[in-house]
Structure formats: C-alpha cells, structure tokens
Amino acid sequence: MSPSYYRLLEYVYYEIGVNIFPTSSRNKIPEIKWAKYQNESISEEQFKTWKDKGNFDKGFGFITGWIWRGPYQGKNLVIIDIDNSSGIQELLSHFTEVKNLDELATKTLVVQHQDAKDEKAHIYFITEKSISKRSGSSLRKINQNDNEVPIIEVKSDNSTYMVGPGSIHHKGHPYTIVGTKEIKVLNKEQSDKLESTLNDIYKKFDNASNNSCSSNKSLNSINDLFSDTFCVPEGNNRQEYILRVMDSLIKRNHEILSEQQVRDLAYDMNLKHCVPPLDDNEFENKWHEAKKFIFKNTKDKHNNDLAKYGKLIKNEEKNITDVEQILDIIQQRCEEIFVDQFHDPYVSIKINNHHETLPLESKKFENIILSEHFKSTKSLLSKDRLSQIIDLIKANADLNPKIVERNLNLRVAKTQISATDLDIDNKKYDDVCYYYDLTNSNWEVIKVTRKGWNIVSNTQNPIFKRYKNSMSQSYPNRDYSSVCIEKVLNLFNLHSQKDRLLFLVYVVSLFIPDIAKPILLLYGSKGSAKTTSFELVKNIVDPSIVETSSFPKDVNDLIQILSHSYVTYFDNITTISQSLSDLLCRVVTGSSYSKRTIYTVDDAFIYKIKRPIGINGINIASARPDFLDRCLIIEVNRISKEKRRKEEDVKNELKELIPDILGWVFDTLVKVLNYKYKNSDKIRLKEYPRMADFAEYGEIISRCIGYKDNEFIQVYFENIETQNDEVVESSIVAKVIIEFMEDQTEWEGSATHLHSLLTSYLESKDTRLARSKAWPNAANSLSRKLNELAPTLKEKGIDITHKYNNNKKGRTIFLTNIEKISSLSSYRSSGDSESDKTDNETTVFDLVNSVNIEKEGLESELGEKALKHDNLILEAGQNTEKDNNKVINIYQIAGRIHEHSDIWMCKRCDHKGDKWDLLKHYPYCKNNKK
C-alpha cells in the first residue's frame, strides 16, 4: 500500500477517533470478529499491530456512532449512505446552501467509487447527539411519473460499520474522497435539523398509505410478501425477505414439490421482488440458511412430513458446512480471484509480506487451503472434497460476467503510466513502464521508468505468472564496473566487432517487452562454444533449470516448451523442417495456438506466444527466405587449445558478472525510455526490414550505449545481406535465375515457358543437377519457388512480378535486371566515401513529422533530403556518361500510399506499384515532362 493510504488509516483512527479494523473491501467482510469493539475502544497497540502486519492491505472498515478518542471524543459519527441518483437529488433538495454533490464535498467529507459515481455516495457528519439509525426509506413512488424512489440509509450507531475510503471496491475502483477530508461538525441545533431533514424524507416516501413496498418498521404479512406489487429495494433487508419467502415455500410445498422446484420458486421471487435481486452467491447462502432453519425447528416436533424433509436436509448438512468453511478460508486468504487473457482462473494471495499469483489448479494453492483448513478446524480435508471446491470456484469464475481479466506475462512486462504519475510537463504524453520478474521467493520485480529503476517488493496487481522451470535472478548492481560489458563480451567467441555490436544490442532488446526479436542464429565449427554461449545468454536474461533444448517430434510439445519459457534456445540443430520453420516464424512475431484439453471434451487450451528464440549448429539450419528474414546471423570462432577453459569456470565468471550486467542493462533501458520520450515525433527509419521494431529499437539502444548514429543500422543491414547471400548460395533456382538474367534486361512469358527455358539452361550446365530433387519438376513448383525467392532476388537486382495477361488469358511472369539502380544494401557496401556525405545524407532516422512525408516537390525538407537519397535513377533522356550524375530521386516521382507502405503511386499519373516498378515506369510515364 502507498504511504498516503497508511496516513489515511491514521487519520481515521486518531483524528476522527472511531474504531477501525481490517476489512476486505471487495466483499465488505470483516477480517476479524468486530462485535466486541461496538462497546469498547480498539487500543492503539492493537491498531499498530494490524497495520505493521499488513492486515489493512485488503481494506478497512470502521464502526459508526460513538467517537472514542481525538478532538471529537464523545460525539457521534453519522454517515448517510445513498445508493441511487434519486436519493442524492432528494437529500440535496433539503440543503439550500449547496446545489450539487461537488459543492457539498467542499463542506464535509464525501466518498464515492468510480463505477457509480453519479449514483452512490457516502456523506459524513459529526453530530452532538445520536441520530436515529435508518435501514432504508419506505421507497414508495409518490406517483406513477416518478422514475425511481430514493435509496437512503443512515448509519449512526455502534451496530453498523462502513468500508473506508482508499479501499478497493469489488469492481476494481477505490473508494475515493472527492472533496475535503474535513468532516463537518454539527452543533446541537444543526444536528436536530439534520435529523429533521432525514425524517421529512422518510415521511415523504412512507409506506403508511400504500402497502406496495416493504417497510422495516414492522414485518409484513406472508400474503403481502407474495403480492404482485410488493418490492424490497436495496437497504430494506432483502436477505430477511428471501429467508421468510423460502421458509414459507418449503412449509407449503414440501409434500408436492422437489427441493429443486422449491428453490426455483424462491429464485423467481428474488428476481421479481428484490430491487436489485440478490446475486447467485448471496441467494445460495440464504437457501442453505433456510434449509438449516427448517431442520433445526422441526426435528423435535411431531410434524412428520416436515421432519422427514428435515432429515433429507441433514444428509447435506456436513457437506454444506465443509464447503462454507473452505470458501470462507479462500475468501479470507485471497486478495482477488481473476482470469488471465486466456480466461484461465488465477488467484492473487498474500503470503508472508508479499503477494503471489497462482493458478487455481496449482499444487501450491491446494496446499495453502489444506493447511489453512487444518489450522481452522483441526481436521483433515480430503483431496476429493478440495478438488470439488476448486471446480466450484472455477465454475463461478467462468460464469461470472463481471470477473476481472488481467494480462499475465512471463519474465518481462509493460504497462502504461500517466503523465500525472510521472509528474512531467507534457500532460498529453502517456509514458510506459517496463517490468522484469526476478522470480525469487519474495516475488520481487524490477520496475523501470524514465525516472530510473528500482526493486519493487510487493506488487498487489498481478503482472507475472511463473512456471516450475524458472529460476530466480540475481539482484542488479547499481555500482557496476565500467569494464563489465567488455568482460561479458569476452566470454563469447564472436567473429568480429560488428557481431559484438549486434550481439550486445540483441541482449538488451530481450529485456524490452512486446517487440518481436529476431531468431538468434549462432553458427560455427566444432569447439566454438555455441552451446555455452546460449547458456550464458539464458542465465543473463531468463535463468532456468532447462538452459537449452532440442526440437521435440510433436508440434504440440514444441508449443508447450515455448510457452513455458521466456527465452528458448535450441542446441545443435542440423536441419529444420518446413512445418517447424513456419511455426518458429509465427512464434517470433506473435501467434495464437489451440489444442484439445482431452479428446472426450470439446474444449481447448489456448496459447498466444511471442518469444525470443535461438538456434545453433555447425551450419545454418535452414535457408528458407522467410525464416532467414527473421534471423540475426552471428558466427562464433573455434577456440584455440591454449585459450580453451572449463565450462564451469566460464559460468562462474558470468555468475559474478551478472549483477553488474543487469545494472548496466536497466540503466540502458532508462536511457532508451528517455530517448523515445524526447524524440517521440521524430523516430522514423528511412527503410524498415522485416524485423522493423527490432531495427528501430536496436538503433536507439546502440546510440544509448555510446555507438555512433546509424552504426547499428548499417551493420544490421549488412547482416541482412548475409542472409540474402545464404539464400542464394543454398538455392539452385536463385543461382540459375541470376545467371539467366545476367545478359538480359527483361524477360516476359508464362511459367511453363520459363520452366522449360531454365531447365534447358541448367541441363546445358549440369544434367544431373537439372534432374535432381533440388530443381522444380513442374512449372507450378517453379512459380511457388519464385514467389518465395522474390524479396531476396530483388535485393540481388532481379525484379520478379506476376501479372494477368488478358490477351493470353493467363498469368505472365516478368523478370527485370535492374541496371544502374543500387539497392539500399549495395549502397552500404559500395566504395562511396563517407567523408563526402553530410550528416543529413547519412542520417537513418527521418527527423521530420510523418505529415511532411505527404509533401511534394523539392521545396520541402524531405524533398531536399530526397535528392541525396540512395534510391536514384536517371532522368528520362539522360543516357550519356557525362549526365550520369544528374539523377532523379524516387521521392520526386512517387509517394508512398501509407507512411511505411511498400506500395507507391506515381505523382504524374495513377500508376501504382512497388519502388522498383515505379523506377522502371517513370521514364515512360505518359505525363512525364521531357
């Protein structure tokens, strides 16, 4: 709880002076036996004990009436509890000095909760004399035009208690003080006037002349209870009404109706006459009370029929008692029962001085209930009975439309923070907060904001879930050595300085929630410590009993492995099947899966997985373009004999470095959050690869840890070029296409014709290869392969498009060898001198608002930059060598359909296509000005 909450507790105890005790605000049930404090003061020692032990964390209640201590000792606390807007209007109509509730809140303490702000209010007064307690008005409509009757209850003696402000309402909102904290102190004359006002309201809506609604002044007759016009509003003891109805129904119908039929009649009466009806849990409790009452009062009488009915009830008595005891234990121990994003039930429970999030079906939760039941009853609870109770709670959670749903995370999480919470000037800006679960026994987490990071030891709102394989992480060190990063990098046998940069950025990115991280593809010869490298990263980010895995044979087993760890690394993989490759691609960017719970039940487990993944092997395990497109390829060197160390020594060194590296990571995340805040309108990459979020965050991380602007993004695009090279090297089709188009500018024809030409071409080179399984044996197979390779071949200068030919009534393939047009990757690898470029020319981030992207012409800032961009073509008619440096930029001839779209539209006509299509179209555009 916050310090302000504890100050509020002390204010109520010391300044107001009433008796205060622990209460679960969500269900309004006291945590202690409070009756004895109706007539004696709660000692200061007892109050401090409850506070120090955290007993008030669920909420607090206080007894109205007599004030025991403080400046108002000997006076009375009166609270007017209003439960509808008509009640608020009626009360305010008697106060000429205030017009609305907000004005009243400036004169005395008013408490509301946000789920019904305009309908419900608790209004506090301190009076010289005791005000008569009222359980509710008679609530009769004055005339048929009245929309609703006021619901006003006066709590003013030592027999009633209220839930205190600052506590959490059962719908999730706090009871909030909306005005002054000072309670209006009324003298004797003002106290008399308040009581007179309340009496006038009650008389106005009295039941004396119309018996259509219940009055608590006297019991209504049984016949009145069953009248069609009879109603019992909230505040008029609906529970008593239902008990009397149940008692009457059982006595009248026990010979002709079954117990279930009698219960259904009582439930219909509840729906018809209670306003609002009791909820299912309240009704069920009253039904059991009625049955026990019948048995207790008929077992010694000569009414054989009722006694027989009572014996049937007695057989349920022990089971009912067990159920009630266990539910009471669960209610007392649990902060909240909720469901996660997949509607699986969880419980937030306080253990010692921290809160834990447990699945309802977890062994630990069952053990807690077994232990608490034994402490309470000194008897053992059978596991069958416990299982039935857990099933009952699950069923209630599943059928409750108002149950709270919370998003639970694994190891890392992100939440929104309002500008007010951060106390920043930019009130329009909603900041984010990162969390990292230390997964220790105290359920401590690291909270990271722009203001810094700290260890949070008691998060009441559930954020994380845990699995048995997870291990606790070391505490981060704020005073880390400046050389800790170099020491950690030296533990990995990375091939180059560029790989060290990529690897370092990758590790930091693992601590950032939500964004998709590339598959870490680690390869190298035998003895390069690939397995150890994965284990080291795993221990930095997501320590676990299982450090690396192998691919299971069953896809469901693979999903299970991925869902139970935040980071999953697969060790020593030679090849990856197409189905597993597709699954891993989906997991990296986030995807949902389902499988049957059991084959006899038409239900499913739902998984939504977005996980960092790594794969190592001597060679790259898959050359599928869509797979490599999502990878970060890093080579590790073979360790020489003289530098080889024992694995145990390497891990021990890392263990000593982990507190330092964690401190450095969290400091870096603070810098990243500040960078994004200060540049929220300016962060735009000129070109986005497949892993767009990783690319953008990677450049920010790189700058925050001291690298030059654009150094990461250039290295990352070079890494992507390596992926393209790997695809080409492993694909016969890609090699043949590149060779086939080497001496051609364009080729057009059907898939069948192309397959025939390429097959003949390959046979002329290598007959055995042309007849192998590696070469497509049909035109449709070739067409599918071309679709797969198209992005890679475009980077290599070969553009592949498919269009429908109306004349030939079929699809046509277009192959284009893009001459004198450099792709972004070839621009980076060209021999251009960086010293010849200005800062604007080499800036990867677009430092203008996205609105400017829509501006045309060379006059705009973007247009000026566009002149120097790498995607350049010759102006129409400029074919001489001396004119080669007179170029036109893609931004001059076309604009993106959307900001980050790959589809462009010509500025002179309505032609649309990708960038390369527009570059080819421009010289021949019908509206081109020569």
N, C-alpha and C positions, 0 to 999 in steps of 0.2 A: 504494500500500500504506500501511497505517496505521503510525504511529511504533512501536507495540507489536510489529508484525511485524519491523521492522528491528532492534529491540532483541533479538528472539529470534534473528535471524541472528548478531548479535554474541555473544550468549550461547553459541551452538553453536560458533562459531569460536574465541572467546577463552577462555571458561570451561570448556567440555567439552574443546576442543582438537583436535577431529577435522577432517579435510579436508572442506570444504563447497564445493559447486559448483552452478551453475544447472541446474534440472531442471523439466521440465513435469510438474507433479504430477497432471494429469488423465490422462496416458497413461504416466507413470512413465519417460519417456525423457529422458536427459541432454541438455542443450543444448550441451555441449562434449565433446571426447574426454577422458574422465576416466581412462583406463587408466594414464597416466603418473603420476597422483597416488596410485596404490596404494603406491608405494615412495618418494615424496618429498613434502615438505610444500608446501602451497599458501602462497605468500608473502602477507604482509599487504597488499602493494601490489596484487597480483592480486585479492585479496578485495575491497578497497575499489573497484577499477575496476569489477568486476562489479556491486557494489552501487550505485555512483553512476550507472551507465548503465541501471539498472533491469533488469539481466539476471535478477535473482531474483524479478521480479514474477510469473512463472508458477509459482514454487515453487522449492524447493531440495532437494538430496539430500546425504547425507554418507556417507563411507566408514567402515564399522565396523572394529573391530580396533584397530590401533595409534593411540595418542594422541600427537600431535606437539608440543603446546605447553600452557601453562597449568599449573594446580596439579596435574593428574593426568598430566603428561608421563611417558611410559614405561610407563603402564598400558594396559589394553585396554578398549574399549567393546564390550559384548556386548548384543545385542538379541534377545529371544525374540519371534518373530512368530507369533501364534496366529490361526487363521482359522475356528474354529468354537467353539460353546459347550462342546462336549465337551472340547476342548483346554484351555479356561480352567478348567473344573472339575478336569480331571486335574492340571494344574500346581498349582492352589491346594490340592489334597488333600495335597501334599507339604510345604506351609507350615503348620505348626501355629499360628503366631502371627497369622495372618490368616484370616478366614472368607470374604471375598469380594474382588472386584477393587477396590471403592472403598476398602477398608481397606488393600490393597496399595499403592494410589495415594497413600496418606499417607506411605509409607515410601520409595518410589522413583518415578521418572518413568514414567507410563503414558500412552500416546497412543491415542485412539480416533477413529473417524469415525462420524457420527450415522446413516448409512444401515444400519449393522450394529453398533450399539453393544454389544449383548449377546453378539456372536459373534466380534468381531475386536478384537485389542489388540496393541500393541507395548510390551513391558516392557523397560526399560533397566537395566543394571547396569554398574558399572566394576569390573574384576577385576584381581588381581595377576598372574594367569597367563592365557595364552591358552586359551580354551575351544574344544573341537572343534566345527568347523562341521558343521551337520546340514542336509541339504536337505529333510528331512521324515521323519516316522516311517514305519515299515512299514505302519501303518494297517490292521492286520488286526483284524477283530472277534474279541473273546475268546469270545463265544458268540452264539447267534442272537437272544438277547433284547436285545443292545446296539443302541441306536437309531442311533448313529453312532460313528465312531472319531475320536480327536483328530487335529487337523492342527496340528503344532507344528514350526516351522522356527527353527534357531539361526543367527544371522548374527554371526560373531565374528572373521573375518579380513579382510585388506585386499582381498579379491577380491569383496566384496559391498557394496552401498550401500542406503540406506533413504531414502524420501521423508520430508522433515522436517515436524514439527508446524507448524501455521499455514498450510500449503499447502492447496489445494483438491482434494478427491477428485474422480474423474471423474463421480460422481453429483451433484456440486454442494456437498457439505458439507465443511467444513475438517477437517483432521487436528487434533484438539483435545487439549491437555494437560488431563487430568481431575483431577489432584491436584497434588502438589508438583512444582516444577520441579527440585528437587534429586535427583540420581541417587545411588542407594545405592552406596557404595564398599565393596567386599568385600575383606577381608584374604585371605591365602593359604588359611587354613583354611576360610573361608566360600566362597572361590572353588572349592575342592575339593568342598565339599558341594554347590554348585550344579551342578557338572559331574556329580557322582554322581547327583543327583536326575534330571537330564536323561537320563543313561544308563539309570537304572531305568525311566523312561517308555518309552524306545526298546526296551529289552529286553522289557518287558511286551507291547508290540504288535509284536514282531519277526516276521519272515516265515519264520524258520528252519523251523518245523514245519508251515507251511501256505503253499502257493505261490499262494494265491488273489489276492494283490495284489503290485504291483511293489515291489521294494527297490532302492535306489540303491547298495547295496554292490557289486553285480555285475550285469552285463547278463543279463537273462532270455533264454532261447532263443526263437527265432522261433515255435516251436509254442506256448510259453507266452503269447506276445503275442496269439495268436488264440484262446486258451482262453475259453470262455463265462464262466468265473468270474473272469477276470483284470480288475483295475481299477487305474487310475492316478489317485490323488487329487491335488488341488492341492498343490504343494510337492514332488512326486516327478517333476518334469521331464516333464510331459505333452507338451511340444514334441518332445523326443527320441523319445518313444514314437511319436508320429504320423509323424515322419520315417522311422523304421525300418519302420513299417507301410506307408507309401507306397512306400518303396524295394522292399519285398518284393512288394507288389501289382503294381507296374509290371513287375518282372522275371518274375513268374509269369504275368501275363495280357496282356503286350503283343501276343501273336500272336492272341489270341482276342477281346479286348475293345477298344473305342474308348477314347480318352483320357478322355472324359466319363464313361464307365461305370466306369473305374478310379477316377476322382476320387470318384464317388458311393459306391463301396465304402469308400474311405478315410473319407469323411464319416460313413458309418454306423458305422464303427469308433470314430470320435471320439465320437459320441453314446452309443455303447454302453459304452465302456470308460473314458473320461475323466470324472472327477468333480471339478468340473463340466466339461462339454465346452468345448473352445476355442471362442471366438466366431468369427463368419464371417471377420472381418478376420485374426485370428491363423491360422485354418485356411488361408485363401487364401495368406498369406505362406509357410507351411510347404509348401504344394503347389508353389509356384513354386521354392522351395529344393530340394525333392526332384527336380523335373524337371531343374534345372540340375546337380544332383549326378550324376544318371544320365548326362546328356550328357557331362559332364566326364570321367567314369570309363569311358566306353565308346567314345569317338571314336577312340582309338588301338588298340583291341583288335580281335580277329577275330570277335567275336560280331556277325555281320552284322545279325541281327534287331534286337538292341538298338541297334546303331549307326544303323540306319535309323530306329528310334524316336527316337534322339537327334537325328538331323537334322531330324525334324519339330519337335522342341522348339527347335532352334536358330533356326528361322524366326520363333519368337515371342520370341527372346531380347532383341533390341533393343527391341521394343515394351514388354516387361516392364520392362526397365531404365528406359526413359523414364517409364513410369507410376510406378515406385517412386521415382525421383528427384523427380518433380513432387509426389507425395503427401508425400514427406519434406519438401520445401520448404514446402508448405502447412502441414504439421504443426508445423514449426519457427516459422513466422511467425504462425500463428493462435493467439489465446487460446482461442477457442471457436467451434465451428460449431453453430448452433441454428436453430430455426424460429420465426417470429413467430406471432401469434394466428390467422393465416390459413394456417398451415403452409407459408409461403414460406421457403426456406432463406437464412440470413444468416451472415456470419462477423464475429467481433469480432477485429480485428487491430491490433497495436501499430505505429504509425508515428511515428518520432522519439520524443518523450516523451509521447505521448497515444494513446488508443485510439479507433478508428473502427469504426462499424457499417456494413458494406457488403453489399448483396445478392450472392449467389454469381455471379449473371449480370451483375454490373455491369462496365463497361469498366475502372474503376479497379482492381478486384480482378484482372482478367485481366492488366492492365499490370504489376501487382506481381509476379505469377507469372512472366510473361515476363522481367521484369528480373532476378528472383532466379535463375531457371533459367540465364540467360546468365552471371551472376556465378559460379555454381557450376560450370557445365560448359563455359563459353566457346563455347557453340553456341547457335544459334537454334532456337526451338521453333515448329513450325508451328501456325497458328491452329486447324487441324482437330484436331490432337492435343490442344491445350489445351481445345478445346470438348468433346472426348470425356471428358477428365479431369473437367471441371466437371460434365458429365452424370453421371459415375460418382459424384461426391461427392453430387450432388442425389439420386441413386437411393438411396445409402446412408442419407442423412438421411430420405428418405421411408419407408424400410423399417425404420428403427431405432425400436423402440417406446420406448426409453429416452432418446431425444434430448430435450434441454431445450427447453421452449417459453417464449418471453419476449414480453411485451406491448410492442410498439414504438409510440411516439407521434410526433405531428407538432407541433413548436414548444412545447407545454405538456404537462406530465405530473404525475401524483400518485402517491405511494407512502405506505404505512403506516410509521410509526415507533413502536417500542415505547416504553413509559414508561421502561424502563431506559435506553434510548439517550439520552433527553432528561434523565435524572436528575431526575425530578419525583416529588412525593409521592404523587400519585394513580396507584397502580400498576395500577388497573383500566382506566385510560384509555389507549387507543391513539391517538396523535396522527397527524396527516398532514403530509406534506411536499410542497410544490409545487416543480416544476422549470420553468425557462424556458430553451430552447435558444438560445444566441447565434448558432448556425450559423456560427461562424467556422472558420478553418483548423485551429485548435488543439482543436476540439470542446469548447469551454468551455460550461458551463451555469451558470445562477443557481439556487441551492438556497435555498428559503425555508421556515423553520420558525418556531415561536413564539418561538424564541430570537433570531431575526434572519435576515439573508440574507447570502450570500457567493458568490463566484465559485469554482466547482469546476473544476479544470483537467484532471483525469484520472479520469473515471468509468469503472471497469472493467466494471461491469454495464451492458449495453446498455439504454438508455432510449428513445433517439430514432432515427428514420430521417429521411433528408433526400432532397429532390428537387432537380434542377438549377436550377429556377426560384427557389429560396430564396436570399436574400442575407443576409450577416452583419449583426448588430445592433451598435449602439454599446455601449460599456461604460457601465453606470449610474453616476451620480454620487451619492455619499453626502452631499456638502456642497452640496445644491441650494439655489437661492434660494427663499424663501417665496412669491415672486410668480410662479413659473414656471407654475403652473396657470392663473392668470389670463391670462398671456401666450399660453398654448396655446389656451385657450378663445376668446380674441380673434381667433384665426386662422380661426375658424368663424363663419359669419354666422347664428347661432342666433336664433330668433324671440323668445324670452322667457327669463326667469330659470329658469322651470320646465324648459324644454328644456335649459338649461345643466346643471341638476342631473341630469336623465335621461341626457344625453349623457356626462357625467363618470362616472357610475356604470356606464354601459354599457361604456366604455373599460376601466375597472378590471376589470369582470367577464370581459373577454376573456382575462385572464391567469389565471383560475381554471379548472382542468381539470374535465372531466366534466359540469358543469352545462350545461343547454340555455340558449342565449342567444337572445333574440328577434331576428327579422329586422329589421334597421335599415332603416326605410322613410323615405328622405330625399326630400322634395319641395319644390319652389319654382319660381318663374318663371325665365325665361331670364336668365342673368347672375348667378345666386345662388351660383355656385361649388360646385355639387353634386359635380361630378367631382373637383375639387381637394380637397374635404372628405373624400371616400372615400380618395383617395390619401394624405392626411395621416394618417388613422387606420391605414391599411395599413402605413405606414412606422413608426408607433409600435409596432405590435403584431407584424406579420408582414411585414417588408420582403421584396420580391420583384421579380424582373425584370418580371413582369406585375402591374401595380397594379390595374387594373380590367378587366373582361371584358364581352363581350356574350353573350347566350344563343346557344349553338350550335343547329343544327337537329335534331341527333340526341341522344336521351336518353343514349345511352352516352357520347357526347362530353362531355355535361354532367357525368355521374358522374366521368369522368376528370379534368375541371377541378377539381371539388370535392374529389376525393381527393388531389390533388397540392398543395393549399394549405390552410393552417390557416384563414385568413380569406379569403373570396371576395366581392368586390363587383361587382355588375353595373351597368353605366353606361347612362343614358339609355334606360330601358325604358318603352315606351308601354303595352303590354298583356302579360299573362301567360296562356298557355293553361291550361286546366283540368289537363291532364296534368303540365305543368311546375309548376303551383301545388301539386298533390298531392305531387310529388317533393320540392319545397323544404320543404314542411311536415314530411315524414318526415326529411329531412336535418337539420333544426334539432333535432329531439328524438332522433335517432339511429336509423338503419335499415340493413339489410344489402341488398346487391345482388349479382347474379352475372351473368356473361356468358360465352359460349363463348370459349375461347382461340383456336382456329381451327375452321373448320367441318368439318375432317376428323378432329378429335379430340373425344372425348366427355369433355371436362374444362372447367373454368370458372375464371375469375378471380373471387375473392370480395372484395367491398368492404363494410366496415362504417363508415359515415360519420356523424359528428356534428360539424357545422361551424357556425361563425358566418357568417352571410350578410347582405349588404346590397343594396338595390335603390334606385336613384334615378330620378327623372323629373320632368317638369313637373307631372304629376298622379299620384295614387296608381294604380299599375299594375293592381291587382286589388282588387275589393271583395268577394271571396268571404269569407264569415264565418269559415271555418276557417283561411283564410290570414291575415286581419287579426287573428284571435285570437292569432296567434303573432308579431305585429309590435310594434315600437316606432316610432310615427309622430312624426317630427320635421320641422318646417318650417324652411327657411332663407330669409333675406331676400335680395332683389336688392341688389347692391352699387351704391351711387351712383357716378357718374363720378368725383367728387372723392376717393372712398375706394378706388377700384379700384387694384390693384397687379399687377405682373407675377408670373406663376405661379412663375417661377424664384426671385424674391425671397422669396415666401412659403415655398417649400420650403427655401430656405437658412436662413431664420429657424427653421423647425421643426428642421432638422438640428442647429442649435446648441442647441436646447431639449431634444432627445430624451434626452441623458444625464441631465438634471435630471428630466424627467417619468418616466423609468424608475426613478430612485432613489426618487422620491415614490411610484410605484406599488408597488414592492417593500416600502417601509416600510408602506404601507397594507395590503398583504397580511399582513404580520406582525401588524398590529393586528386584522385580520379573524380570523386563526387564534387569537389570544388571546381575542377576544370569544366565538368559538364554544366555546373550551375552558371559559371561565369561566361560560358560560350554556348548557352542553350539554343540560341538562334543562329549559330554560325557553324555548327558541326555538320558538314556535308562532304562526302568523298566525291571526287570527280567521277571515279569508276568504282563500282561495287562488284566484288567477286561473289561466288555462291555463298560463302560464309560471311555475309555482309556485316552482321553485328560484331563478330569477332574481329573483322578487319578494322572497323571503326574504333571499338574499344581498345584493340591492340595498339593502334597509333597513339591513342590517348595515354595508355599505360606507358608506352615507350617514352613519350615526352615527359611524363611524370617521374620516371626513374632516371632521367638525365640524358637520354639519347637525343640526337638532332631531329628536327622536324622532318618528317617523311622518311626517316631512315628505316623504320619498321615496315612501312607500307611498301617500299621498294623491295626490301628483302622478301616480304611475303609474296609479292607478285612474281619474283624470281622463283620462289618455291612452287608457285602455281605453274610456272613454265616448266619446271622439272616434272610436275605431274603430267603435263601435256606430252613431254618427251617420252615419259614412261608408257603412256597410252600408245603413242605412235610406234615405239620400239616393240611393243608386245602385240601389235595388230597388223596382220598381213594386209587387211583391207586398207588401212590407213596408209601404209607404205606404198601400195600399188596405186592408190588414188593420187598421192603426191607425185609419184614418178610419172603417171599417166598424164597429169596436167602440167608437167614441167615445161613443155614446149608449146602449150596451148593457152589461149586467153580465155576461151569459153567453150563449153560443150553442152549440147541440149539433146535430149532424147528420152525414150522410155526406159523403165527399169530393166526390162528384158534385153533391150539393145545394149544398155550399159553393162549388164552382167556378161553378155556374150563377148563384148569388146575386151573387158577387163580379164575375163577368163582366158581369152586368146593371148592377151598381152602377158599374163602370168605364165602360161604354158610355154611361151617363147623364152621365158627366163628360167623357169624351173617346173617341169612337167609334174614331178612328184608332189610338189607343194600345191599345184593347182588342183590336184585330185585328193588332197588331204582333207580331214575334217575341219581344219582351220579355215578353209576357204568356203564361203557360202555356196551351197549346191543348187540354189534357185534364185530367181530374180527377187521374190518377196523377202527371202532371207537377206539378200544384199541390201534391199531397201531399208529393212529394220536396222541393219548394222550401220548404214549411213546416217540414219536418224540419231543413233546413239553416239556416233563419232562427230557429228556436225559441229558442236561447240569447239572441240579440240582442233579439228581441221581448219576452222575459221581462224583460230589463233596461229595456225601454220600457213595462212594465206590462201586457203581454198574455201570458197563460199559454196555451200550446198543449199539449194532451195527446191521445194516441190510445189508445182502449180498444176491446176487442172486445165487441160488443153481442150477448148470447145470444138476445134476443128477435127481433132483426132479422137475426141470422145474418150479421153483418158488422162491420167496424171503424167506429167513430164518432169524430169529431173534436170536442173540447171547446175552446172559446175562452172565456177568462175575462178580464175587465177588472178588474185587482186595484185596488180602491179603498182609499184611506186606508192603504195599506201602502207604505212607502218602501223602495226597494232601497238597497243599500249605496252605489251611485253617486249616487243622488238625495239621499241623506243628506249626502254630502260637498258636493254643490253647493247644498244648502239654505241658508237665511239664518240658521240657528241660530248664536248667538254662542258662539265657542269659550271665552269667558271664563266662561260659565255651566257648563262641564263641569269635572269634577275630573280629575286625572291618570289615575285608573283608567278613567274613561269614554272617554278618547281614546287609551288605550294600544292599539296594534295587536297587540303581542306578548302572548300568553297566558302570564303568569308563574306558572303552576301546572303541576304534573306532569300528564301525559296521563291518569294514573289518575283524577284528580279529575273528568275530563270525564264519567265514568260516574256520578258522584254526582248524586242528585236533590234537588229541594227548594230552598227559599230559604235554608236554613241554611248550605249550602256556600259557599265563597269564590266559586266560579264562578257559583253561583246569585245571589249579591249583585251581581256584575258584570252578570249577565244582565238584571237589572231595568232597567239603564240602556242596554242594547244597542239598536242602531238597528232591529233586526227586531222590531217591536212590533205587536200587534193589540189590538182592544178585547175586553174580557171579554164573554161572552155576556150579552145583555140591556142592555148599557150603550150606548145609542144617542143619548142626549141630549147636547146640546152641552156641558153642564157636566161630564159624565162623560168627555169625550174624553181627559182626561189620566190616567184610570185605565186602565192598559194591562197586558196580559199579554205576556211575552216568549216567543219561540219555544223557548228553553231550558227554560221552565217546562212546556210542553205536550208536548215531544218530545225525544228523544235521538238522536244520530247512530248509525247501525248500526256504523260504524267511525269512527275519530278524524277523518279528513279526508274522509269519505264525503259525497256529496250526498244520500244516502238517509237519511230519518229515520223513527222509529217513535213513534206516539202513546203517551204514558205511561199512558193510561187504557184503551186497547184495543189490538188488534193491527194497527191500520191503519198501512200504510207508504206512503211517497211522498216527493217532494222537499219542500223547505221551504215552497214556495207551496201545495202540495197540503195539507200539514198545517195551514197557517194557515187555509185555507178549511174544512178538516174540523173544526177544534176547536169552533166554536160549535154544531155539530150532532152532536157525539160522543155516542153513546148513554149513555156513562158519565160525562158531564160533570156536575159538581155545580153546580146552579143556585144 
